């Protein structure tokens, strides 16, 4: 079963990389039905929602991913960027700062924080 889940996940990544976000979302949903704790399916489904412009769905999935792993800097950054897309700079800054607190030597995270603090 695990091989089936990973094969399906890989298909979802292929769709995601081809900008076929609706298909990717459908596949990642199936992956999560088969393995609700799949570490990356929620993250990539959230990115797919965000890339489609469905920011509320994206934030919901990023939040679920963070509930499963509060040290997932990719999800903190992804949710922060989604908040930013919604015009919610304070929430974005809080998420960027959280990622930076987890990985304080990451220059990309520092730049995201600095850019928002300058506004």
PyMOL commands that set and color helices and strands:
alter all, ss='L'
color gray80, all
select helices_A, chain A and resi 2-17+21-34+41-52+55-68+73-85+89-102+107-117
alter helices_A, ss='H'
color red, helices_A
deselect
rebuild
show_as cartoon
